[in-house]
Amino acid sequence: MGDWWYSQEYLVEFVEAETQAFRREDIERALHGEEVLAWAL
């Protein structure tokens, strides 16, 4: 069992997945970042 898995399972640490496509900061910024105005089409 590696350090990453041990920390997540037994030390109750919320760590990012090693295979995730996007970093947590990127997702937070997309959800709570600047408001984007809709285009007038």
N, C-alpha and C positions, 0 to 999 in steps of 0.2 A: 504494500500500500504506500503510495507516494505521499509527500508532504501536503500537496494540494488536496487530495482526497481526505487525508487525516484531519486537516484543519477544518474542512467543511463538515465532516461527519461528527467528530468528537470534540472539537473546540468551539463548535457552533459559530464559525466565522462565515460571513457571507462573502464569498469570493467569486470572481467572474469565471465563467466556464472557459476552458482552454480552447474550445472549438467554436465559440460564438462568433457571429458575423460582425456585430457592432459592439463597441465599448459602451458601458453603462452611461458615461458622460454624454456620448453622442445621442443616445435615446432620450435622456433627460432634457437635453437642449432642444431636441426636436419636439418634445411634448410641452415643455414649459418655457421655450425660448421666446423670441420676438413674435408678435402677432403678424401674420402674413395677410395682406389685403387681397381680396379676390379681384381678378381682372374684369373690367367692364367689356364684355364681348358683344 
